[in-house]
Amino acid sequence: MIYQTKGIVLNRVQYGETSLIVNVYTEKFGRQAYIVKGGRSKKSVSKSNLFRPFFLLEMEVYHREGKNIQSLKEVRITEALNNLIFDVRKSSIALFLTEVVSKVLREEEANPDLFLFLYNSIRYLDLCEDSVQNFHLYFLTKLTRFLGFYPQMNWSPEQAFFDMDNGRFVSAANSHAHCLNKAESRMLISLFNTSIDEINNLIMNAKNRDDILRAILNFYALQSQGFTSLKSLAVIRELFDD
């Protein structure tokens, strides 16, 4: 049966001599894999270019429940994300975040709130004219709400250390190896409490940014089974090392 759905490109891999398997987070079916026949042939360069990280698509798909790889009938770009192609910072952020999202989003079922969060975040990243050096940190903290490990917002001067095992703030007496220090914990709560319009008001230097990114990724690793090392991490670290 043929369905229409919006989709967000996560990644693609080569399949056979000329085809692609594209992983897409869809509005109607959650995460799905689609075969793009001939997607790597010389005659299909334009088709291949549709499947870049975080591209927003309008799709007609053949969908069968329980099938590992679905088929595409028609696909087109919903919105042209020119900055995600030509701005090296934004394209690097998109590559990094799609790698994270690919590791943590596995559900093959619709989640309209999550889809809207992803869709609006991508549009913001593309259209934002201000600095985006804190965007990836904002995105990763907000994404936890949809992954089931959004932390307790119980920070106080008395409970100022973030316990990554249990997703809550604890006192110094209860801190342990998987607790962030006081400065990192304060920075983390600021990120969780910040709106997208205020992320550039957070004052962080390159070391602060790298420390908090490491902390967030460690939190993901502790809370999300199978969250392994990221190939694009070195790129994002080098990008904002200034």
Sequence and secondary structure as in RCSB ss.txt:
>XXXX:A:sequence
MIYQTKGIVLNRVQYGETSLIVNVYTEKFGRQAYIVKGGRSKKSVSKSNLFRPFFLLEMEVYHREGKNIQSLKEV
RITEALNNLIFDVRKSSIALFLTEVVSKVLREEEANPDLFLFLYNSIRYLDLCEDSVQNFHLYFLTKLTRFLGFY
PQMNWSPEQAFFDMDNGRFVSAANSHAHCLNKAESRMLISLFNTSIDEINNLIMNAKNRDDILRAILNFYALQSQ
GFTSLKSLAVIRELFDD
>XXXX:A:secstr
 EEEEEEEEEEEEEETTTEEEEEEEETTTEEEEEEETTTTSGGGHHHHTT  TT EEEEEEE  TT SSEEEEEE
EESS  HHHHH HHHHHHHHHHHHHHHHH    S  HHHHHHHHHHHHHHHH  S  TTHHHHHHHHHHHHHT  
      SSS EEETTTTEEE GGG  TTB  HHHHHHHHHHHT  GGGGGGS   HHHHHHHHHHHHHHHHHHST
T    TTHHHHHHHT  
